């Protein structure tokens, strides 16, 4: 079917039917299923939409469709998804709970690329998300996405690129005595870690804005978000390694010296395809006392634990997004040649602002891998 130009009144943004979503997943599977078969990829997507983060309307499948003026079935041109997320907004020391949306799975069939359809869709999605799933008198505060096509396209449609850096460490096995001060985080530990993390995040957002004219926002690393990452990696691990035992750890935690102040990290395993590396991503690093004198050494122990985990499960690299100065110092204490890589194309963290003022006055704090969707 020949389609009209991108400005046609016969192109509409709609919430996809289940049949349209399934068809779109068939189309985009070759690019996003990674190491999974088509059947396994479709089952993974069906499984993930039943998770607490995404079920009951938490995930919305959007499609740009062509509806022929003479009637007949509509034709899907391109699609994406949005996930409703809990977030925090801080201004002048006051922290409030707000709604944000994560945009993901933007896909246009090759036959329709280069014609402006994806731009039309993402522009309309950006506008719709301001009031999507929110009361009539309110609106979302921001939306985020993670661009794998550089910084230009989404910036032209309202999403400002934010710093997108990472550090990487190789997998490594260490002696047993080197692991003694680190405890692995299990599934039953994650809820408490998320609760403590959120309390600390609220405090630090208030502190960071109390004497600053700038606005700060952050996605909340809540239990539903971390369980979504865990469900994704568990499904893929079982499909690829059905005879191996289930994943046992979700991260690592250590006590800081001289007291009960703790530092911990949460991670996820990502298996890819072809020449792309399998990556153990550190989703989040948290310290109860960021100014502690043993901070760098404690983070270093966690990074070593992550290297051990990566080695045990055949990961090619450990990666941490937008690392703090302490995390970079910890990594370099392990491997002095570690560099902070500034990404220019892949996983460009981008934010669209719906709140008061300009996005130029907004700081996106805790911009780590846990927010990816």
C-alpha positions in Angstrom: 0.0 0.0 0.0 1.4 3.4 -0.9 1.2 5.8 2.0 0.7 9.6 2.0 3.3 12.1 3.1 4.0 12.6 6.8 1.7 15.6 7.1 -1.4 13.7 5.9 -4.6 14.1 8.0 -5.1 10.4 7.4 -2.2 9.5 9.6 -3.2 9.1 13.3 -1.5 8.3 16.5 -3.5 5.5 18.3 -3.0 3.0 21.1 -2.3 -0.3 19.3 -4.6 -3.3 19.4 -3.1 -6.6 20.7 -2.9 -7.8 17.1 -1.1 -4.7 15.9 1.4 -5.0 18.8 2.1 -8.6 18.0 2.6 -7.8 14.3 5.0 -5.0 15.2 7.0 -7.3 17.5 7.4 -9.7 14.6 8.8 -6.9 12.5 11.2 -5.5 15.1 12.4 -8.8 16.4 15.4 -9.0 14.0 16.8 -5.9 15.6 15.9 -6.4 19.3 15.6 -10.0 20.1 19.4 -10.3 20.5 20.3 -13.9 21.3 16.7 -15.1 21.5 14.8 -16.9 18.8 11.7 -15.2 17.4 9.4 -17.4 19.4 11.4 -16.8 22.6 11.4 -13.0 21.9 7.6 -12.9 21.5 7.2 -14.9 24.7 9.6 -12.6 26.6 7.6 -9.5 25.5 4.4 -11.2 26.6 6.0 -12.1 29.9 7.4 -8.6 30.6 4.1 -6.8 30.0 2.7 -8.8 33.0 5.3 -7.4 35.4 4.2 -5.0 38.1 5.9 -2.0 36.3 4.1 -2.6 33.0 0.8 -4.5 33.7 -2.7 -2.9 33.9 -1.8 -0.1 31.5 1.7 0.6 32.9 2.9 0.1 29.4 1.1 1.7 26.4 1.8 0.6 22.8 1.6 3.5 20.5 1.2 3.3 16.7 1.1 5.8 13.9 -1.5 4.3 11.4 -2.8 5.2 8.0 -6.6 5.1 7.7 -7.6 5.2 4.0 -10.1 7.9 3.3 -12.1 5.4 1.2 -12.4 3.1 4.2 -10.8 -0.3 4.9 -8.4 -1.6 7.5 -5.8 0.8 8.9 -2.1 0.3 8.1 0.5 0.5 10.9 3.4 2.7 9.8 5.6 2.8 12.9 5.3 2.3 16.6 6.8 2.8 20.1 5.9 2.1 23.7 5.7 4.2 26.8 6.0 3.1 30.4 4.6 5.2 33.3 7.2 5.8 35.9 7.4 7.2 39.4 9.7 10.2 39.7 10.8 13.0 42.0 10.9 16.7 41.4 13.0 19.0 43.6 13.0 22.8 43.7 14.4 25.1 46.5 14.7 22.1 48.8 11.1 20.9 48.4 10.7 17.4 47.0 7.5 16.2 45.4 6.3 13.0 43.8 5.6 13.3 40.1 4.7 11.2 37.1 7.2 10.6 34.3 7.1 8.4 31.2 9.8 6.3 29.6 9.6 6.0 25.8 11.0 2.8 24.3 10.9 0.4 21.3 10.7 3.1 18.6 10.6 1.2 15.4 9.7 1.9 11.7 9.8 -0.8 9.1 12.7 -0.3 6.6 10.2 0.3 3.7 8.8 3.3 5.5 12.1 4.9 6.8 13.4 8.2 5.6 9.9 9.6 4.9 9.4 11.5 8.2 6.8 9.1 9.7 8.9 8.3 12.8 9.3 12.0 13.4 5.6 12.6 13.1 4.9 9.8 15.5 7.4 10.7 18.2 6.3 14.3 18.1 2.7 13.4 18.7 3.7 10.9 21.4 5.7 13.5 23.2 2.7 15.8 23.3 0.3 13.1 24.4 2.4 11.9 27.2 2.1 15.3 29.0 -1.4 14.4 30.1 -1.4 10.6 29.5 -2.9 8.6 32.4 -3.0 11.7 34.6 -5.9 13.7 36.1 -7.4 16.5 34.0 -5.9 19.3 36.0 -2.4 17.8 36.2 0.3 16.8 33.8 3.5 14.7 33.7 6.7 16.5 34.7 9.0 14.9 32.1 9.6 11.9 29.8 12.8 10.2 29.0 14.2 8.0 26.3 17.5 6.3 25.4 18.5 7.0 21.8 20.6 4.5 19.8 20.7 6.8 16.8 22.7 9.6 18.2 21.6 13.0 19.7 20.1 14.8 16.7 16.8 13.1 15.8 15.2 13.1 19.2 16.5 16.5 20.1 14.7 17.9 17.1 11.5 16.5 18.5 11.7 17.7 22.0 14.1 15.4 24.0 17.3 17.1 25.2 20.4 14.9 25.2 21.9 14.6 28.7 25.3 13.3 29.7 25.8 9.7 28.6 29.0 8.3 29.8 30.2 4.9 31.1 33.2 3.1 32.4 34.0 -0.6 31.7 35.9 -3.3 33.5 36.8 -6.8 32.3 35.4 -10.0 33.9 37.7 -11.5 36.5 37.8 -14.2 39.2 39.4 -13.3 42.5 40.6 -15.3 45.5 38.0 -16.2 48.2 39.6 -13.9 50.7 39.1 -10.9 48.4 35.3 -11.5 48.5 35.0 -11.8 52.3 33.8 -8.2 52.9 31.1 -8.3 50.3 27.6 -9.9 50.6 25.6 -10.8 47.5 22.2 -9.3 47.3 19.4 -11.8 46.8 15.8 -11.3 45.6 14.5 -11.1 49.1 16.9 -8.2 49.8 15.9 -6.0 46.9 12.8 -4.5 48.4 14.6 -3.1 51.5 17.5 -1.8 49.3 14.9 0.1 47.2 13.2 1.5 50.2 16.4 2.8 51.7 17.6 4.1 48.4 14.4 6.1 47.8 14.7 7.8 51.3 18.3 8.7 50.6 17.4 10.0 47.2 14.7 12.3 48.6 17.1 13.7 51.1 19.8 14.4 48.6 17.5 16.0 46.1 16.4 18.3 48.8 19.9 19.1 49.8 21.1 19.7 46.2 18.4 22.2 45.5 18.1 24.0 48.8 20.7 26.6 47.9 20.4 26.4 44.1 18.0 28.1 41.6 18.1 24.9 39.5 15.5 22.2 39.4 16.5 18.5 40.0 14.6 15.4 38.9 15.2 11.7 39.2 13.4 8.5 38.3 12.7 6.5 41.5 14.6 3.1 41.5 11.6 1.4 43.1 10.9 -2.3 43.5 8.7 -2.6 40.4 11.5 -1.1 38.2 14.2 -3.4 39.6 11.9 -6.5 39.4 11.3 -5.7 35.7 15.0 -5.8 35.0 15.3 -9.0 37.0 12.4 -10.6 35.1 14.0 -9.7 31.8 17.4 -11.2 32.6 15.8 -14.3 34.3 13.8 -15.0 31.2 16.7 -14.7 28.8 19.0 -16.7 31.0 16.6 -19.6 31.2 16.1 -19.6 27.4 19.8 -19.5 26.6 21.0 -21.8 29.5 18.0 -24.0 30.4 20.3 -26.5 32.2 22.0 -24.0 34.4 20.7 -23.0 37.8 18.8 -19.7 38.1 20.6 -16.5 38.7 21.3 -16.2 42.4 22.4 -12.6 42.9 21.0 -9.1 42.0 24.0 -7.2 43.2 26.4 -6.8 46.1 26.6 -4.9 49.4 29.4 -4.1 51.8 29.7 -2.4 55.2 31.8 0.7 55.3 34.6 0.8 57.8 33.9 2.0 61.3 30.1 1.8 61.5 27.0 0.5 60.0 27.0 2.8 56.9 26.6 0.6 53.8 27.3 0.9 50.1 25.7 -1.4 47.6 25.1 -1.9 43.9 22.4 -3.7 41.9 23.2 -5.3 38.5 21.6 -7.1 35.5 23.0 -9.5 32.9 22.4 -8.7 29.2 23.1 -11.3 26.6 23.4 -10.1 23.0 24.0 -11.6 19.6 26.8 -11.6 17.0 29.9 -9.7 17.8 28.2 -7.5 20.4 29.5 -8.1 24.0 27.5 -9.7 26.7 27.3 -7.0 29.4 26.9 -7.1 33.2 25.3 -3.6 33.7 25.5 -2.1 37.2 22.1 -0.6 37.4 22.7 1.6 40.5 25.3 2.3 43.1 24.1 3.7 46.5 26.0 4.8 49.6 24.3 5.6 52.9 27.2 8.1 53.6 28.6 9.5 50.4 31.3 11.4 52.3 32.8 8.5 54.2 36.5 8.1 54.1 36.3 4.5 53.0 33.9 5.3 50.1 36.2 4.6 47.2 37.6 1.4 48.7 34.1 0.1 49.4 32.9 0.8 45.8 36.1 -0.9 44.5 35.1 -4.1 46.4 31.7 -3.9 44.8 33.2 -3.5 41.4 35.4 -6.6 42.0 32.2 -8.5 43.0 30.7 -7.5 39.7 33.8 -8.7 37.8 33.4 -12.0 39.6 29.7 -12.2 38.6 30.5 -11.4 35.0 33.2 -14.1 34.9 30.9 -16.7 36.4 28.1 -16.1 33.8 30.1 -15.5 30.7 29.8 -11.8 30.4 32.4 -10.0 28.4 32.4 -6.7 30.3 31.1 -4.9 33.3 29.7 -1.5 32.6 28.4 1.4 34.7 26.6 4.5 33.3 27.3 8.1 34.3 29.7 7.1 37.1 30.4 9.4 40.1 33.9 10.7 40.8 34.1 8.1 43.6 33.1 5.3 41.3 35.7 6.3 38.6 38.4 6.5 41.3 37.3 3.0 42.6 37.5 1.6 39.1 41.0 3.1 38.5 42.2 1.6 41.8 41.4 -1.8 40.2 42.6 -0.9 36.7 44.4 2.4 36.3 43.8 2.7 32.6 40.0 2.8 33.0 38.6 5.7 30.8 35.3 7.5 31.1 33.7 7.0 27.6 31.4 9.7 26.4 28.8 8.0 24.2 27.8 9.9 21.0 25.4 7.4 19.4 24.2 4.5 21.6 22.0 4.8 24.7 21.9 8.6 24.7 20.0 9.6 27.8 17.4 12.2 26.7 14.7 14.1 28.6 11.6 16.1 27.5 10.5 18.7 30.0 6.8 19.4 30.7 7.3 21.4 34.0 7.7 25.0 34.7 10.7 26.9 33.2 13.1 25.5 30.7 14.8 22.1 30.5 18.1 24.1 30.4 17.6 24.7 34.1 16.9 21.0 35.0 19.5 18.6 36.4 18.7 14.9 35.9 20.2 13.2 38.9 20.9 9.5 39.4 20.8 9.1 35.7 21.9 5.5 35.7 21.1 2.3 33.9 18.1 1.3 36.2 16.0 4.0 34.4 16.5 2.4 30.9 13.4 0.8 29.4 
